[in-house]
Amino acid sequence: MAHLAEADEGFQFPVLIGDVGGTNARFAVIESPDAETGETTIVPTAGYASIDDAIRTAVLEKTPLRPKSAIIAVAGPVDGDAIALTNCPWVVRPKEMFKGLGLSDVTVLNDFEAQALAVIALDEEHREKIGGGEPEPHAARIVLGPGTGLGAAGLIHSRGRWIPIPGEGGHMDIGPRTERDLQIFPNLEPLEGRISGEQILCGRGLVSSYRAVAKADGKPARFTTPAEIGAAALEQTDAVAEEALAFFVTCLGRTAGDLALVFKSQGGVYLTGGIAQKIVPALRHPRFRAAFEDKAPHTAMMREIPVYVVTHPLAALLGLAAYAKAPDRFGVETEGRRWRAQKA
């Protein structure tokens, strides 16, 4: 367990923290373990050729602080010395950051590991409950987030530590259950011949669902963006948009329930990201909890599991900051994911 002991040594401050998604990247610098997180910089990933360019231009050139360590959460699996993002052309190369950015210690996590870490740091005011009972204090938890893609992670408590479990649960297969589903699913846009959760439960997935509903009913698809569809659905001005959002919410409930079963997450399920925040009224409709709880023979157990919408706008950075300041509180696996510059 040398890698966990290494993490317990802590990080040299100042620490740069970053949450890099498919569309936007968010960065901040923490000056010391006792300091508040500095001002957050949010940049579009399409606006910079690389993550190094974004950090150099948008962060380092605008602060007198010179980070010694970096903890970066990325939307994709962390594997090897060149880490490609799933929905963004950036590639993270930690060893190149030593010379190019002046860093001496770089840790790269999955973005939903950061979201899972945030669950522990959240105040009550930053989460909105969607049914269920009270969470069991040290029971497993799930974080699920529809956004540019569909992220998922688990969080378990063992030997006094919270341990985030990264994964690619957004790419699990998802299929029809009802007669109406059987009319909609053939019109969804598959990826390499199959429908995964991410083909429905993300921004482009909502657009795909909207087109599928329109095609199933022989109606025109008037909208082209997730924002338009969501607004029309919540304002009840377009029947196709309303059904598309209802279909989205139902599928989200089913998927969240499946993951809750996998982890027996009696500590709660946490829905994160901008989409979840924007559709809270739709999530409050009974169809979401009905889909979540419909897991016989475990319906009674599912009925007690609380679901929360995370309302903190920068939850992942909150989680990374908590980890940077107190790494021994978390059992974060760092083997193959932490790089240190060799001392001269």
N, C-alpha and C positions, 0 to 999 in steps of 0.2 A: 504493500500500500504506500510505496514511496511517493507516488504522485499526489496522494491526498495530503501527506505530510508536507510536501513541497508547497501546496496551496495554503496550508496553515501558516507558512512563513509570512504570508501577507504580500502586499504589493507596495512598491515604492511610489510615493506621491510626489508630485501631482499625478493623478490617474485620468486618462482619457477614456470615457465610456461612449459606446456607440451602438445604435440599433439600426441595422441596415435592412430595409425591406425591398420589395420589388419596385416600388414607386418612389419612396422617400427614404432618406437617411437622417437620423437624429443623433447629434453629438453634444457632449458637455464635458467639462473638465472639473474634477474634484481636487481642490488644492491640498487638503489634508484629511485624515480620518475624522476629525471633529468639525470639518467645514461643511456648509451646505453645498449642494451641487450647484455649479456655476450655471450661467445662462445657457439655455439650450439653443443650438443652431439646427435648423431643419432645412435640408436641401433636396431638390429632386435628383434622383440618381441619373436621369437622362441629361442633366446639365453638366456632368463632369465625366471625363474620359475614364477615370479610375477612382477607387476609394482614397488612394494616396493624394490625388489631386484635390479631392473634396476636402479632406482633412487639412491639407496644407493651406488651401485658399480660403476656405470658409471658417476654419477654426484657428489654426496656429498663427496666421497673419493678423488675427484680430484680438489676440490675447497676449499679455506679457508672460503668462505661465508657460513653462516648457514641460509637458508631460514626460515622465520617465517610464510609465507603464500604460498599457491599453487593454481594455476588456471590450471586445467587439462581439455583438450578437448579430448573426447573419441568417437570412431566410434561405436555408438550404443545409444539407448535411455537411458536417465538418470532417474532412478526410484529406490527409496529406498536407503538403506545404503550399499548394495552390488551391484555394477553396473557391469554387464557383457558386454563385447564387443561382437559385432555381429560376427566378423570373426577372433577372437583371443581368446585363453583360459584365458587370464588375467581377473581378477575381481578386480575392484577398491573399496576399503573399507576405506573411508575417516577417520572414527573414529580410525582405527588401525594405520593410518599415524601419529597421534598425538604422540604416544609413540615410534613407530618404526622409524620415520624420524625426530622427533623433531618439527613438524609443530604445529601451533595453530589455523590455519584458512585454510580450504580447500574448494574450489569451483570447481564443476565439470560441464562442459558444453558438449553439443554435438559437434563433430568435425566440422560439417558444420556451426554451429553457429560461431565458430572461423573463418572459411573461410568467412562468411558473414561480421563479424567485420573487417576483413582484407580489404574488398572492399573499406571501407572508408579511410584506411591508405595507400592504394596503390598510388604510383607515376605513371605518364603517362608511364615512361620507363618500368614499370613492367606489362603492359597489351598490348595485340595486338588485334586490332579491326578486326572483321570479319563482315563487312557490316553494313547496317542500318544507321540511322541518328545520331543526337547528343542526349545524355541522358538528360532527364529533371532533374534538380538539386535535387529535394526532392521527386521524384517519387520512387515507390517501385522497388526493385532490386531482382534478383534471382541468386543464386550460385548453380552450378551443376557440379559434379565431378566424372567421371569414374576412378576408381582405383582398389583396391582390391575388393571393392563393388561399389555401386553407391550412392553417397551422394547428398543431396539437402537441401537447406534452403532458406528462404525468408528474406528480409530486408526492413522494412518500416520506414518512418519518421513521428513522431507524437510528438507534444508539445516540439519541439526543441531537440528531441533525436532520435537516430537511434536504432531501436528495431529489433534484430534478431529473426526470427521465425524458430525454429528447426522442423524437420519432418523426415519422412521415405519415402519420395517421390520416392526413388529408387525402392521401392517394388510395385509400381502401375502396374496394368496389361498393357501389350503392345501387339498389335495384327497386323495381316497382312492387307495391304491396296491394294497391286497390285497383278497382276497375278503371278509375280515372287515371291513375298512374300509368296503366297499360296504354292509354291513349296518348299520354304526354311523353313518356320515355323514348319511344321510337323517333321522336323529333328533336331530341337533345343532340348536342354536338359532341360526338365521342372523341377521345384521344387515343390514337393507335388501337382503335377497335373496341374500346371499353368506356364505361361511364364510372368515374371515381367520384368521391365526395367533392373534390375540387372542381369537377365539371359543373356542379350545381351551386356549391356553397362558397362563392366568392363573387367579386364584382362582375366579372365576365360571365360567371355561372348564372347570375340573376338575369342578365341579358339573354342568355341561352334559354333559360326557363321561360322567359316572357315570349320569345319567338316560338318556343315549342307549344305553349298554350295557345297562342294565336293560330299556329298552323293546325293544331288539333281541331280547332273550332272554325277554321276557314275564315279567320278575321285578319284585318291588317295589323301589322306591328308598327305602331306609330312612333315609338320611342327607340332610341339607340344607346342610351347610357344608363348605368345603374341608378344614378341620381334622379333622372327623369322618371324611371319606372318606380322607384321607391316613393318619390313624392306623390305621383299619381295614385299609387296604391293607398298610401296613408290618408290622402285627401279624398279618396273614394270617387275619383273623377274618371277612372278608366277600368272597366270590368276585367280586361285581360291582365292589366298590371296588378289588380287586386288578387286575382287567382295566382299569378306568378309569385307574388310575395307570400301568399298563404302556402303555396307549394314549397317555397324556399324555407319557410319557418317550420313546416312539418318535417322536411328532410333534415333540418338542423336539429330538431328535437330527437329524431330517430338516431342520428349519428352521435349526438351528445349522450343519449341513453346507452348506446352500444359501448362507447368508451367508458362510461360510468360502470358498466358491468365488468369490463375488462379489468379495471383497477379497483372495483368495489369502492368507489370514491365517496364514502360517506362523510368526507370532509367538505364536499361540495364540488360543483362544476362551475367553472368561471368562463364566461363568454367575453372575449376581449376584441379590441379593434374598433375602427370607426363605423363599420356596418352595423355591428351589434348595438352600438350606442344610438345610431340613427333609427333603428327599428324597434325600440323598446315597446311602443304601443302594440305592435304586431306580436311581439314575444309574449305580451301579457294576455293575448287571446288564448282561451282554453286549449286550442289545437296544439300549441307547443308542448304544454305539460302532458297532454294526452299522448302525443307521440313519444315523449321522453319516458313516460311511465309504462307504456304498453310493451312490457318485457316479461310476459308470463314464462316461467312460474315465479318471477321475482317482482311482480307488480307492487306488492306491499312495501318491499324494501325501497324500490325506486320512488315511491310516493313520498318517502321521508327525506330523500336526498335533495338538498337545496341547490338551486341554480342562481348564479349571480351574473349580472352584466357589470363588467369593470368599466367605470366611468372616468377614471384618471386618464388624462390625455396622453401621458408619457409613462405608462405603466412599466414598459420594458426597461427604460432608463432607471426608474425607481428600483427595480429588481437588481440591476447591475450595480447601482450605487450601494445597495444593502450588502451585496456580495463583496464589493471592493473594500468596504469599511470593516466587515466582520466575516472573513472567509471561513473561519472555523465554525460558524453557525450552520454552514451548508456543506453537504457532501458532494461537491462538484467534482466530477471526474476530469482531470486535467491531462492525463497521459495522451500524448499525441495532439494536444490542443493548446499547449502552452510552450512558447518559444522564448528563450533567453539569449541575449547577445553574449558571446564569449568575452570575458574580461581580458584586456590587453596585458 
